[in-house]
């Protein structure tokens, strides 16, 4: 069976033989350069500009808004700076608490680790009671340490109250 090539309407047929083009002599070519108006660029006229006009009319307000957006955002930030910072701190605090609870929940799911932490807590509570709350003189020592810490945090005037 021999191939029967047919002419297609969708492709151009090219001849298999090379097409000879006349060669120009580069030495004979001359280029005129006008230096009277440096930097002058010729305007490019295109027929597609008329088809882009509706898109440019729609895009122009968007580009104007986007060019003004940094100024709008900075003005908003400077006007409500304290509120934005407080809101950011509150959100950061909630995220921190959420992550802490997630980590503690993950640790609590590890077998034998949760009962170990409970035993450590019970042992520390027993030691604290025996060390600071059992005797009257150790309670006075604890009250003195608490008052000195309160004085360091809130100032020396709070020691009188």
Residue frames as a rotation matrix with the C-alpha (Angstrom) as fourth column:
UNK 1
0.582 0.813 0.000 0.00
0.813 -0.582 0.000 0.00
0.000 0.000 -1.000 0.00
UNK 2
-0.442 -0.752 0.489 1.51
0.761 -0.603 -0.240 3.29
0.475 0.266 0.839 -1.08
UNK 3
-0.377 0.307 -0.874 1.03
0.624 -0.613 -0.485 6.46
-0.684 -0.728 0.040 0.91
UNK 4
-0.101 0.447 0.889 -1.34
0.880 -0.377 0.289 8.88
0.464 0.812 -0.355 -0.73
UNK 5
-0.668 -0.170 -0.724 -0.58
0.593 -0.710 -0.380 12.33
-0.449 -0.684 0.575 0.61
UNK 6
0.201 0.791 0.578 -3.39
0.922 -0.352 0.162 14.81
0.331 0.500 -0.800 0.23
UNK 7
-0.659 -0.386 0.645 -3.26
0.245 -0.922 -0.301 18.57
0.711 -0.041 0.702 0.35
UNK 8
-0.196 0.557 -0.807 -4.64
0.979 0.067 -0.191 19.93
-0.053 -0.828 -0.558 3.62
UNK 9
0.416 0.424 0.805 -6.48
0.468 -0.858 0.211 23.21
0.780 0.289 -0.555 4.02
UNK 10
0.989 0.066 -0.130 -4.85
0.145 -0.375 0.916 23.75
0.012 -0.925 -0.380 7.42
UNK 11
0.273 -0.956 -0.105 -1.19
0.338 -0.007 0.941 23.52
-0.901 -0.292 0.321 6.52
UNK 12
0.621 -0.183 -0.762 0.88
-0.697 -0.573 -0.431 25.21
-0.357 0.799 -0.484 3.88
UNK 13
0.843 -0.386 0.375 2.65
0.480 0.854 -0.201 22.99
-0.243 0.349 0.905 1.48
UNK 14
0.473 -0.778 -0.414 6.33
-0.626 -0.627 0.463 23.69
-0.620 0.041 -0.784 1.10
UNK 15
0.818 -0.263 -0.511 8.52
-0.342 0.492 -0.801 22.48
0.462 0.830 0.312 -1.63
UNK 16
0.862 -0.501 -0.080 11.32
0.410 0.596 0.690 20.19
-0.298 -0.627 0.719 -0.53
UNK 17
0.143 -0.853 0.502 13.89
0.887 -0.114 -0.447 22.13
0.438 0.509 0.741 -2.55
UNK 18
-0.194 -0.289 -0.937 15.64
0.771 -0.636 0.036 25.08
-0.607 -0.716 0.346 -0.96
UNK 19
0.800 0.476 0.365 14.58
0.598 -0.676 -0.430 28.55
0.043 0.562 -0.826 -2.04
UNK 20
-0.294 -0.950 0.104 17.41
0.951 -0.301 -0.065 30.77
0.093 0.080 0.993 -3.18
UNK 21
0.800 0.476 -0.365 17.32
0.523 -0.851 0.037 34.35
-0.293 -0.220 -0.930 -1.96
UNK 22
0.497 -0.657 0.567 19.46
0.376 -0.426 -0.823 37.03
0.782 0.622 0.036 -3.46
UNK 23
0.221 -0.534 -0.816 22.35
0.961 -0.022 0.275 37.95
-0.165 -0.845 0.508 -1.16
UNK 24
0.942 0.078 0.325 22.92
0.132 -0.980 -0.147 41.63
0.307 0.181 -0.934 -0.48
UNK 25
-0.028 -1.000 0.004 26.36
0.628 -0.021 -0.778 43.03
0.777 -0.020 0.629 -0.26
UNK 26
0.571 0.266 -0.777 26.84
0.818 -0.260 0.513 44.39
-0.065 -0.928 -0.366 3.26
UNK 27
-0.483 -0.820 -0.307 29.56
0.756 -0.567 0.328 46.79
-0.443 -0.074 0.894 2.16
UNK 28
-0.744 0.228 0.628 27.13
0.393 -0.611 0.687 48.66
0.541 0.758 0.365 -0.07
UNK 29
0.274 0.916 -0.291 24.50
0.810 -0.057 0.583 49.11
0.518 -0.396 -0.758 2.65
UNK 30
-0.734 -0.441 0.516 24.30
0.136 -0.840 -0.525 52.57
0.665 -0.315 0.677 4.24
UNK 31
0.054 0.713 -0.699 22.59
0.975 0.115 0.193 53.53
0.218 -0.691 -0.689 7.46
UNK 32
-0.254 -0.053 0.966 21.49
0.080 -0.996 -0.034 57.11
0.964 0.068 0.257 8.12
UNK 33
-0.148 0.138 -0.979 21.64
0.978 0.167 -0.124 58.17
0.146 -0.976 -0.159 11.77
UNK 34
0.199 0.300 0.933 19.97
0.163 -0.949 0.270 61.39
0.966 0.098 -0.238 12.91
UNK 35
-0.348 -0.421 -0.838 21.63
0.881 0.159 -0.446 62.75
0.321 -0.893 0.315 16.05
UNK 36
-0.617 0.178 0.767 19.65
-0.116 -0.984 0.135 66.01
0.778 -0.005 0.628 16.18
UNK 37
0.244 0.764 0.597 17.01
-0.865 -0.107 0.491 64.50
0.439 -0.636 0.634 18.48
UNK 38
-0.748 -0.567 -0.345 18.67
-0.358 0.783 -0.509 61.95
0.559 -0.257 -0.789 20.75
UNK 39
-0.930 0.322 0.177 16.41
0.015 0.515 -0.857 59.45
-0.367 -0.795 -0.484 22.42
UNK 40
-0.228 0.894 -0.385 13.48
-0.926 -0.322 -0.200 59.98
-0.303 0.311 0.901 20.08
UNK 41
-0.817 0.045 0.574 11.54
0.072 0.997 0.023 56.75
-0.572 0.060 -0.818 19.71
UNK 42
-0.782 0.558 -0.277 9.15
-0.432 -0.166 0.886 56.13
0.448 0.813 0.371 16.89
UNK 43
-0.286 0.789 0.544 5.58
-0.801 0.115 -0.588 55.50
-0.527 -0.604 0.599 17.95
UNK 44
-0.999 -0.005 0.048 4.30
0.017 0.899 0.438 52.02
-0.045 0.438 -0.898 17.24
UNK 45
-0.280 0.955 -0.095 0.83
-0.941 -0.293 -0.172 51.93
-0.192 0.041 0.981 15.83
UNK 46
-0.999 -0.017 0.051 -1.07
-0.011 0.995 0.103 48.73
-0.053 0.103 -0.993 16.07
UNK 47
-0.382 0.917 -0.110 -4.54
-0.420 -0.066 0.905 47.60
0.823 0.392 0.410 15.20
UNK 48
-0.187 0.304 -0.934 -4.80
0.665 0.739 0.107 45.65
0.723 -0.601 -0.341 18.45
UNK 49
-0.975 -0.194 -0.109 -4.82
0.213 -0.664 -0.717 48.91
0.067 -0.722 0.688 20.44
UNK 50
-0.513 0.850 0.120 -8.41
-0.735 -0.507 0.450 49.53
0.443 0.142 0.885 19.48
UNK 51
0.216 0.596 -0.773 -9.41
-0.030 0.796 0.605 46.08
0.976 -0.108 0.190 20.73
UNK 52
-0.434 -0.456 -0.777 -7.56
0.750 0.295 -0.592 46.62
0.499 -0.840 0.214 24.04
UNK 53
-0.675 0.138 0.724 -9.40
-0.225 -0.974 -0.024 49.87
0.702 -0.179 0.689 24.77
UNK 54
0.457 0.881 0.122 -12.34
-0.388 0.074 0.919 48.30
0.801 -0.467 0.375 26.71
UNK 55
0.498 -0.338 -0.798 -9.91
0.708 0.690 0.150 46.32
0.500 -0.640 0.583 28.85
UNK 56
-0.622 -0.771 0.140 -7.86
0.574 -0.570 -0.588 49.43
0.533 -0.285 0.797 29.54
UNK 57
-0.270 0.608 0.746 -10.99
-0.464 -0.761 0.453 51.31
0.844 -0.224 0.488 30.59
UNK 58
0.775 0.571 -0.273 -11.85
-0.084 0.521 0.850 48.53
0.627 -0.635 0.451 33.05
UNK 59
0.333 -0.735 -0.590 -8.28
0.847 0.508 -0.155 48.07
0.414 -0.449 0.792 34.29
UNK 60
-0.279 -0.508 0.815 -7.53
0.189 -0.861 -0.472 51.77
0.942 0.022 0.336 34.83
UNK 61
0.426 0.441 0.790 -9.60
-0.655 -0.452 0.606 52.18
0.624 -0.775 0.097 38.06
UNK 62
0.954 -0.120 -0.273 -8.14
0.250 0.823 0.510 48.94
0.164 -0.555 0.815 39.40
UNK 63
0.085 -0.994 0.072 -4.58
0.816 0.028 -0.578 50.14
0.572 0.108 0.813 38.76
UNK 64
-0.144 -0.079 0.986 -5.35
-0.244 -0.963 -0.113 53.52
0.959 -0.257 0.119 40.34
UNK 65
0.798 0.484 0.359 -6.77
-0.474 0.136 0.870 51.81
0.372 -0.864 0.338 43.45
UNK 66
0.778 -0.552 -0.300 -3.78
0.609 0.781 0.142 49.46
0.156 -0.293 0.943 43.70
UNK 67
-0.150 -0.864 0.481 -1.38
0.534 -0.480 -0.696 52.40
0.832 0.152 0.533 43.39
UNK 68
-0.036 0.212 0.977 -3.17
-0.588 -0.795 0.151 54.19
0.808 -0.569 0.153 46.26
UNK 69
0.703 0.451 -0.550 -3.43
0.066 0.728 0.682 51.04
0.708 -0.516 0.482 48.43
UNK 70
-0.159 -0.792 -0.590 -0.07
0.809 0.238 -0.538 51.39
0.566 -0.563 0.602 50.28
UNK 71
-0.802 -0.106 0.588 -1.01
-0.119 -0.936 -0.331 54.93
0.585 -0.335 0.738 51.30
UNK 72
0.214 0.959 0.187 -4.44
-0.578 -0.030 0.815 53.82
0.787 -0.282 0.548 52.46
UNK 73
0.563 -0.044 -0.825 -2.98
0.457 0.849 0.266 50.96
0.689 -0.527 0.498 54.50
UNK 74
-0.521 -0.820 -0.235 -0.27
0.682 -0.234 -0.693 53.13
0.513 -0.522 0.681 56.10
UNK 75
-0.580 0.391 0.715 -2.84
-0.456 -0.883 0.113 55.81
0.676 -0.260 0.690 56.96
UNK 76
0.549 0.806 -0.223 -5.11
-0.316 0.446 0.837 53.21
0.774 -0.389 0.499 58.53
UNK 77
0.238 -0.538 -0.809 -2.19
0.732 0.647 -0.214 51.76
0.638 -0.541 0.548 60.51
UNK 78
-0.777 -0.603 0.182 -1.05
0.358 -0.660 -0.660 55.14
0.518 -0.447 0.729 61.85
UNK 79
-0.271 0.758 0.593 -4.60
-0.620 -0.609 0.494 56.09
0.736 -0.234 0.635 62.78
UNK 80
0.753 0.633 0.180 -5.38
-0.577 0.503 0.643 52.85
0.316 -0.588 0.744 64.65
UNK 81
-0.093 -0.921 -0.378 -1.86
-0.493 0.373 -0.786 51.76
0.865 0.113 -0.489 65.62
UNK 82
-0.665 -0.186 0.723 -2.57
-0.746 0.189 -0.638 51.01
-0.018 -0.964 -0.265 69.29
UNK 83
0.318 0.877 0.360 -5.72
-0.788 0.456 -0.415 49.03
-0.528 -0.151 0.836 68.54
UNK 84
0.669 -0.135 -0.731 -3.98
-0.532 0.601 -0.597 47.01
0.520 0.788 0.330 65.84
UNK 85
-0.440 -0.897 -0.047 -1.11
-0.552 0.311 -0.774 46.17
0.709 -0.314 -0.632 68.18
UNK 86
-0.461 0.343 0.819 -3.49
-0.791 0.260 -0.554 45.11
-0.403 -0.902 0.152 70.97
UNK 87
0.662 0.735 -0.146 -5.50
-0.706 0.546 -0.451 43.00
-0.252 0.402 0.880 68.53
UNK 88
0.334 -0.633 -0.698 -2.29
-0.510 0.502 -0.699 41.37
0.793 0.589 -0.155 67.28
UNK 89
-0.682 -0.607 0.407 -1.16
-0.650 0.248 -0.719 40.61
0.335 -0.755 -0.563 70.83
UNK 90
-0.028 0.759 0.650 -4.54
-0.808 0.365 -0.462 39.08
-0.588 -0.539 0.603 71.73
UNK 91
0.804 0.307 -0.509 -4.52
-0.576 0.614 -0.539 36.92
0.147 0.727 0.671 68.59
UNK 92
-0.082 -0.920 -0.382 -0.92
-0.511 0.368 -0.777 35.89
0.856 0.131 -0.500 69.28
UNK 93
-0.597 -0.080 0.798 -1.87
-0.795 0.196 -0.575 35.01
-0.110 -0.977 -0.180 72.87
UNK 94
0.465 0.836 0.291 -4.77
-0.727 0.548 -0.413 32.84
-0.505 -0.019 0.863 71.71
UNK 95
0.654 -0.299 -0.695 -2.52
-0.468 0.562 -0.682 31.10
0.594 0.771 0.228 69.19
UNK 96
-0.444 -0.884 0.149 0.10
-0.636 0.193 -0.748 30.52
0.632 -0.427 -0.647 71.91
UNK 97
-0.300 0.429 0.852 -2.48
-0.816 0.347 -0.462 29.05
-0.493 -0.834 0.246 74.31
UNK 98
0.748 0.626 -0.222 -3.88
-0.639 0.587 -0.498 26.86
-0.181 0.514 0.839 71.53
UNK 99
0.295 -0.724 -0.624 -0.42
-0.458 0.466 -0.757 25.52
0.839 0.509 -0.194 70.62
UNK 100
-0.622 -0.527 0.580 0.44
-0.742 0.160 -0.651 24.93
0.250 -0.835 -0.490 74.30
UNK 101
0.086 0.744 0.662 -2.78
-0.777 0.466 -0.424 22.99
-0.624 -0.478 0.618 74.85
UNK 102
0.804 0.174 -0.568 -2.16
-0.546 0.593 -0.591 20.97
0.234 0.786 0.572 71.69
UNK 103
-0.173 -0.941 -0.291 1.37
-0.529 0.338 -0.778 20.06
0.831 0.019 -0.557 72.85
UNK 104
-0.609 -0.014 0.793 0.11
-0.774 0.232 -0.590 19.12
-0.176 -0.973 -0.152 76.32
UNK 105
0.513 0.842 0.170 -2.65
-0.733 0.532 -0.423 17.01
-0.447 0.092 0.890 74.78
UNK 106
0.570 -0.385 -0.726 -0.08
-0.481 0.560 -0.675 15.25
0.666 0.733 0.135 72.59
UNK 107
-0.577 -0.798 0.175 2.15
-0.584 0.253 -0.771 14.60
0.571 -0.547 -0.612 75.62
UNK 108
-0.259 0.572 0.778 -0.87
-0.862 0.227 -0.454 13.38
-0.436 -0.788 0.434 77.59
UNK 109
0.727 0.577 -0.372 -1.59
-0.687 0.619 -0.381 10.78
0.011 0.533 0.846 74.89
UNK 110
-0.146 -0.836 -0.530 1.83
-0.577 0.507 -0.640 9.15
0.803 0.213 -0.556 75.37
UNK 111
0.686 0.462 -0.563 1.36
0.108 0.700 0.706 6.05
0.720 -0.545 0.430 77.56
UNK 112
0.406 -0.411 -0.816 2.74
0.899 0.339 0.277 6.24
0.163 -0.846 0.507 81.13
UNK 113
-0.615 -0.663 0.426 3.85
0.575 -0.747 -0.333 9.85
0.539 0.040 0.841 80.67
UNK 114
-0.001 0.709 0.705 0.63
-0.268 -0.679 0.683 11.43
0.963 -0.188 0.191 82.01
UNK 115
0.863 0.309 -0.400 0.68
0.273 0.380 0.884 9.36
0.425 -0.872 0.243 85.25
UNK 116
-0.034 -0.952 -0.303 4.38
0.971 0.041 -0.237 10.21
0.238 -0.303 0.923 85.66
UNK 117
-0.592 -0.133 0.795 3.60
0.150 -0.987 -0.053 13.93
0.792 0.088 0.604 85.45
UNK 118
0.499 0.825 0.264 0.79
-0.217 -0.176 0.960 13.49
0.839 -0.537 0.092 87.99
UNK 119
0.654 -0.338 -0.677 3.20
0.724 0.538 0.431 11.78
0.218 -0.772 0.597 90.39
UNK 120
-0.483 -0.851 0.206 5.74
0.767 -0.524 -0.371 14.59
0.423 -0.021 0.906 89.95
UNK 121
-0.254 0.481 0.839 3.01
-0.181 -0.876 0.447 17.15
0.950 -0.038 0.309 90.70
UNK 122
0.801 0.561 -0.208 1.86
0.050 0.283 0.958 15.29
0.596 -0.778 0.199 93.81
UNK 123
0.283 -0.784 -0.552 5.46
0.944 0.330 0.016 14.93
0.170 -0.526 0.834 95.04
UNK 124
-0.623 -0.519 0.585 6.19
0.452 -0.849 -0.272 18.65
0.638 0.095 0.764 94.51
UNK 125
0.190 0.775 0.603 2.99
-0.296 -0.540 0.788 19.64
0.936 -0.328 0.127 96.32
UNK 126
0.830 0.071 -0.553 3.90
0.438 0.532 0.725 17.40
0.346 -0.844 0.410 99.27
UNK 127
-0.175 -0.967 -0.184 7.42
0.953 -0.120 -0.277 18.90
0.246 -0.224 0.943 99.40
UNK 128
-0.476 0.036 0.879 6.05
0.099 -0.991 0.095 22.48
0.874 0.132 0.468 99.24
UNK 129
0.618 0.759 0.203 3.63
-0.185 -0.110 0.977 21.81
0.764 -0.641 0.072 102.11
UNK 130
0.684 -0.411 -0.603 6.34
0.717 0.528 0.454 20.16
0.132 -0.743 0.656 104.21
UNK 131
-0.339 -0.926 0.164 8.89
0.886 -0.373 -0.275 22.89
0.316 0.052 0.947 103.46
UNK 132
-0.822 -0.069 0.566 6.81
0.095 -0.995 0.016 26.10
0.562 0.066 0.824 103.66
UNK 133
-0.098 0.917 0.386 3.41
-0.517 -0.378 0.768 25.48
0.850 -0.125 0.511 105.25
UNK 134
0.169 0.186 -0.968 3.96
0.484 0.840 0.246 22.89
0.858 -0.510 0.052 108.01
UNK 135
-0.163 -0.340 -0.926 5.68
0.983 -0.136 -0.123 25.10
-0.084 -0.931 0.356 110.61
UNK 136
0.775 0.524 -0.352 4.95
0.541 -0.839 -0.058 28.68
-0.326 -0.145 -0.934 111.67
UNK 137
0.161 -0.790 -0.591 8.52
-0.079 -0.607 0.790 29.92
-0.984 -0.081 -0.160 111.15
UNK 138
-0.716 -0.393 0.577 8.62
0.503 0.283 0.817 28.52
-0.484 0.875 -0.005 107.60
UNK 139
0.272 0.864 0.424 5.28
0.962 -0.246 -0.117 30.24
0.003 0.440 -0.898 106.89
UNK 140
0.701 -0.099 -0.706 6.85
0.145 -0.950 0.277 33.54
-0.698 -0.296 -0.652 108.02
UNK 141
-0.413 -0.911 -0.004 9.82
0.071 -0.037 0.997 32.87
-0.908 0.412 0.080 105.75
UNK 142
-0.437 0.346 0.830 7.44
0.890 0.298 0.345 32.25
-0.129 0.890 -0.438 102.82
UNK 143
0.682 0.721 -0.124 5.52
0.708 -0.693 -0.133 35.46
-0.182 0.002 -0.983 103.60
UNK 144
0.318 -0.657 -0.683 8.80
-0.052 -0.732 0.679 37.41
-0.947 -0.181 -0.267 103.70
UNK 145
-0.693 -0.579 0.429 9.91
0.347 0.252 0.903 35.98
-0.631 0.775 0.026 100.34
UNK 146
-0.027 0.786 0.617 6.50
1.000 0.027 0.009 36.75
-0.010 0.617 -0.787 98.87
UNK 147
0.786 0.323 -0.527 6.61
0.403 -0.914 0.040 40.36
-0.469 -0.244 -0.849 100.11
UNK 148
-0.124 -0.896 -0.426 10.14
-0.075 -0.419 0.905 40.88
-0.990 0.144 -0.015 98.77
UNK 149
-0.675 -0.042 0.736 9.06
0.678 0.357 0.642 39.54
-0.290 0.933 -0.212 95.38
UNK 150
0.418 0.893 0.170 6.00
0.908 -0.402 -0.120 41.82
-0.039 0.204 -0.978 95.48
UNK 151
0.555 -0.296 -0.777 8.29
0.114 -0.899 0.423 44.76
-0.824 -0.324 -0.466 96.29
UNK 152
-0.575 -0.812 0.099 10.56
0.162 0.005 0.987 43.93
-0.802 0.584 0.128 93.35
UNK 153
-0.489 0.444 0.751 7.62
0.872 0.260 0.415 43.73
-0.011 0.857 -0.514 90.97
UNK 154
0.416 0.842 0.343 5.45
0.805 -0.516 0.292 46.64
0.423 0.155 -0.893 92.14
UNK 155
0.010 -0.478 0.878 7.93
-0.111 -0.873 -0.474 48.89
0.994 -0.093 -0.061 93.94
UNK 156
-0.792 -0.466 -0.395 8.94
0.326 0.225 -0.918 49.38
0.517 -0.856 -0.026 97.56
UNK 157
-0.666 0.585 0.463 5.72
-0.715 -0.677 -0.174 51.26
0.211 -0.447 0.869 98.48
UNK 158
0.237 0.826 -0.512 3.69
-0.571 0.545 0.614 48.06
0.786 0.147 0.600 98.25
UNK 159
-0.487 -0.470 -0.736 5.65
0.313 0.693 -0.649 46.56
0.815 -0.547 -0.191 101.18
UNK 160
-0.937 0.130 0.325 3.83
-0.343 -0.535 -0.772 48.84
0.073 -0.835 0.545 103.63
UNK 161
-0.096 0.995 -0.036 0.37
-0.973 -0.086 0.216 47.58
0.212 0.055 0.976 102.68
